[in-house]
């Protein structure tokens, strides 16, 4: 989790031999980030972005 101007942001990341990707999510006002959802969304993005070698 990170904070910007007093707002908590969810942060997930992955790295491999050719990339470093960070995904950030801002929650609805007054709420905390849903880290489980962010992690799932990040896994889905990684699955789409990976290219078989």
N, C-alpha and C positions, 0 to 999 in steps of 0.2 A: 504494500500500500504506500502511496505517496500523498503529499498534500500540496495544494497550490491555492494561494490566497484564502486559506482556511477551509478549503473543500478537500475532503478525502477522495482520492482517485484510486481505482483498482488498477494494478499493473501485473501483467503476465508476460513472460518472455521465453524464447527458445533460441538456441544457437546450434549450428552444425558446422561442417568444414567450409561452407560457402556463404553463410548468412547469420545475421543476428537480428531477430525480430522482437519488438516490444509492442504489446497491445495495451492501450489504456482505455479505461471506461470511467466516465463521470456519472455519478448516480443522480436520481431525481433529487430535487432540492429538499434538504432536511433528512435525507436517508443516507445510509452507508452503502458502499458498492457491494453488489452481489458477486462475491469472489468465486463461488461455485459456478455461476452462470458464465462469468468471464473466462474461467479456466476451460469450460466446455467449448465456448466459442473460439478460444485460442487453439484448442486441439483440432476443432473442425477446420479452422483456417490453415493450420499446419498441414493437415491431410490434403487439402486442396492445393497448397503451394508446393509441396514436395514433388520433385521430378525423379523418377527412378533412374538409377545410373547403370 
